Amino acid sequence: MAQFAVILKPTRAHFLETILPSEDQIVQEHFYYLKELMDRKKLVLAGRCIDASFGLVIIIANELKEAQSIIDCDPAVMRKIFTATVHPFSLALLADDLPK
């Protein structure tokens, strides 16, 4: 299995400040989709910048085509709330016990 970094970007500036209720629902679906990937051992981590300029997702897949397919099924990508760019990635260090 290989690792892939996915950069997610909102499709418009000031997304958080101008989010519509329908978009907020899609973002919630996006969150639950990522949780499902984690449950299936396909997700290493997911998060976003505080200013929401981009998000980062690290996924596990056999090849780039599979990683792209996984992220293309993300509700926020499918509904064009976020764009996604997938990059082959090699995780070098991962903390076991992060402070909360």
N, C-alpha and C positions, 0 to 999 in steps of 0.2 A: 504494500500500500504506500502511496505517496501523499504528500501534503501540498495543499494549494492555498495561497493567500488570495482572498477576494476583497477588492476595494469597492465598497458601495457608496454611491454619491446620490444625494437628492437631485431630482431633475430641475429644480429651480432654487434660486437663492432665497435665503430667509425662510426656509421650509418650516422650521419649528414655530416661528412667529406667525406664519400664515396658514398653518395646517387646517384643512377642512375636516369636518366630522367624518366624512366618507374616507378621507385619507388616513385619519387616525385609526379607523377600523382596519384598514389594510396594513398599517404598521403593526397593529396588534396581531393580525394574522401572520405577519412576517416573524414576529417574536415567537409565536407558538410553532411556526415551521422550524425555526432554528432550534427550539427546545426538542422537537421531534428528531431532528438530525442528531442532537446530542444523545438522546435516548438510544438511537440506532448506532452510536459510536462512529458517526460520520463528521462530528463537529468537535474541534479542539477548543476553540474560544470564539467569542463574538463580543463586540462592543463598538461604541462610537465616540467620536470626539465630543467634548462638552458643547462646542458650538455647532455640532451636527454637520460640519463640513464634509465629513466622510465617516464611514464605518469600516471595520475590519473584521473579517471572518476567516478562520483557518479551518479548512475542511480536509477530510481524508477521502481519497478515491484511488482507483486503480490507475487512472490516466487522466490527462487533461480533458478529454472529451466527456468523461463521466463527471468530472468536477463542474464543467460548464453546464451539463445537463441538470445537475443538482441545483445549481444556483439559478438556472433559467426557470425552475419550478417554484422558486420563492415568490409568494404572492405579490410582494412589493416590486419585484423585478418584472413579473408577468404583467402587472397593471401599470408599469412605467412610472412608478413613484420614485424608484431608485434605478440608476444604471449600475452595472456590475462588470468589473474587469477581473479576470482570473489569471493568476500567475503561479507557475510552479514555485514551491517554497520548501525550504529546509529548516525546520525548527532546531535550533542549536541548544537552547537552554529553556527550561520551564520550571518555575518555582513550584514546589510541592505544597507549601503552606503560606498563602498570601494573607496579610492582615486585612481585616474587613473594615 
